[in-house]
Amino acid sequence: MAIIEAERLRKVFTRGQRLFGRKRSDAPVNVEAVRDLSFRIEPGEFVGFLGPNGAGKSTTIKMMTGILHPTSGRVTVDGLSPQADRVRLALRIGVVFGQRTQLWWDLPLRESFRILRAMYRVPPVDFRRRMEMLTELLGLDAFMDMPVRQLSLGQRMRGELAGALLHGPRVLFLDEPTIGLDVTAKAALRQFLRSLNAEVGTTVILTTHDMTDVEELCQRILVINQGTQVFDGSLAELHERVGMPSALRATFREPPDMSRLSDAGGRRSSPDIRVTVLEDGRTVHAEFNRLTCPAPQVLERLRAAGEIVDFSMQEPRLETIIQQFY
Amino acid sequence: MREALKAAGDGCRTYGIVAASSLRSRAAYTWNFTLSLFFQMLMYSADVAALLLMVRTAGAIGGWGTYDILFLSGLVLASSGVYRVFGSELHNFDKYLVHGEFDGVLIRPAHTLLTVAARSIDVEQGGAFLEGVVLMVLAWRHLAPDLGLGVVDALCAALAVACGAVIWFAVVTATAALGFWTTRIDDLQPVLLYGPETAVSYPLSIYPKAVRWIFQTILPVAFGSYVPAAAILRKGPPLSDLGWCAAVAAASFVAALGLWNLGVRRYTSTGS
């Protein structure tokens, strides 16, 4: 049985609507934020929702968590309608918004957990057991008695996660959980989410703009653009579809002779390197697909144009990959 | 029905824990807390002093003497002080709508109004309530011998504060609920909240008919101020009028709750 089912989900926002009286001369505009979205998610899956800003990811998450009502279509989470059964469903899901706190700003972290325990009616035994586990895995001890407003972003995020998991939800929704965190904090967070998914079996739904989040966490990727699903599969399958767009930057000792580039190594036929010379005349920006043309090969071909004194790789960015779909 | 009662019970328990936590965390800064209370009371005193000065000069207004008005403004201050403590989140509801924080309210397993109110309890705002009670007691000591006020009247005064508190809380809730349509509520508050608060600190009898009508119908704040005060201070109406006050208080809260629920429905179907 699927834990989340969405069927022809659609959400239309009406902008420019007037409250009282006659409408303005220009009629209200309907914006279709989500259209005809259908998917099934099985228990225990770790799914990443990807897409550019405004693609409809957040709207979809909001419909799954009972924050918004779909204009049409149907969604169920753990067998419940998030709209009709909002309160009951809230007891079974955990939600973390990366940019907003769900904790009590002025109270010590520990107090937030006490309030949540009462709110979610967590039995004392479960509370103690989960609190122990979360405190250890997330290292909460050091700042348990500090008011939430004094916590660093990384600490707060760990607190948010613990708060969202105290009642042992079956599904965890994370809206850009790693946004603004430093590298170490991100790594710790991913480690935690991985073990939560693997050991406790919690289904995790995540939105992110961070390629590493996707690579390290998501078994399945749903790419959404302009409100509809444009891809559903694993990361490997995603790469198969769109390749792995990469870029490198090389600096030459002398301004390179670009005319000699195409002859290099007799690989005139491979069209998959796009080269632009930057303003200084000596630096070259090369875009290529790492799947069909590995970086050393690109370098070798660039060397035909002159002596390279320095170069740097630029990691493939999620946006670049996703852009292949538009 | 039983489930609803149980949910309400759980909600109140959660609310109690939030209240206790807030109180504890504020108590950690004793000086801050005391000073803040003190300055608030000073501020409210200035308002009341201005009012009394005017009454003194005029002798009496609308048949109400200095101490009558002291009692009335004490009643308004005490009862409206309650929403400043327990409804502080509703009072500042803008932020939930402007920054989309209301999303976080909808994911909680409780009624949205309770969840919002339980976000924080502003103990430091208790100054208005305290000062109101002090003013009422001062007036009482002066008026009691002449009017023959007894225990029953004192209980009625307590009931009047409670009715006022519920009515003001309903007004704050309704004003916040209007925010679901208007997004900002800081333009509405002076009209629906602060203005009426000042207005009903004076006897209602001095106002034109239309104003009296408003405060006794669509914005029924007179039932938490003038109406019970007139009964207690022997201005004519019988003490049994307090029954009406309690009924109006209950009805206005139910109406505010209805408006709130309507607003939430609008939020969930349009979003931010």
Interface residues (C-beta under 8 A of the other chain):
Chain A: K11 F13 T14 L19 T59 K62 T65 G66 I67 L68 H69 T71 Q83 R86 V87 R88 A90 L91 I93 V95 F97 R100 Q102 W104 W105 D106 L107 P108 E111 R114 I115 A118 M119 Y120 R121 P147
Chain B: A7 D10 R13 T14 I17 V18 S21 S22 R24 S25 H99 G100 E101 D103 G104 L106 I107 R108 P109 A110 H111 A118 R119 S120 W181 T182 T268 S269 T270 G271
